[in-house]
Amino acid sequence: MKIDILTLFPEMFTPLSSSIVGKACEKGLLEIYYHNFREKAEKARHVDDEPYGGGQGMLLRAQPVYDTLATIEGKNPRVILLDPAGKPFSQAYAEELSQEEELIFICGHYEGYDERIKALVTDEISLGDFVLTGGELAAMTMIDATVRLIPNVIGKEASHQDDSFSSGLLEYPQYTRPYDFRGMTVPDVLMSGHHEKIRLWRLEESLRKTYLRRPDLLENYEMTEEEAKLLQKIKEDIKVKE
């Protein structure tokens, strides 16, 4: 995968050279290029200006972004604008992006964008319902979530398939050595070696966690008959405890 990032602060992306993303670059699975679009600004290197019609703050000008994008070679890249008003980022979207060969991220600053920038964009994405001082942190988060899904980036592909949100449910609880840590022990079923019992326990606990913490995820989740029965059991257990 090739990723181009339009930013006023390339130095903010130093963390990407570490951990999984950095290793992906070392393996030749990923290339990342940074473009400071201030260098393309025609107006005394100014990338922002006052909005027509008045109003608070400054807007990112279209010209520096257009001219910077014109220098980037690519076949048919996804061009992603980091925008608080965009579509919420999700695991499903990260999985979609991980199938692409070329991605471009536009990181904004100031009060907003000149609307004409959006003519260049294929996706307007928001990290969440909050506002950051710039798009760099959002871009780093999205890139990290996407790159780890590229085949061969992490050691075992199956290691991310059970992640929270990958299946549509939150991940089940997990344990490692020692068996007894300060009086807190590992559930016996995980010590049984019985694969079917372990699978059922994990599925039930995944459903339980999702039902208690993120019931909204279940609204559009297509349950199997097995899952529906387990969820009913969970609801009955909770009523008894209440």
Helices and strands as residue ranges (DSSP letters): E 2-6, G 10-17, H 19-26, E 31-35, G 37-40, E 48-49, E 59-60, H 62-69, E 78-88, H 91-97, E 102-106, E 112-113, G 115-120, E 123-126, H 136-147, H 158-161, E 180-181, E 184-185, H 188-191, H 195-213, G 215-218, H 225-241
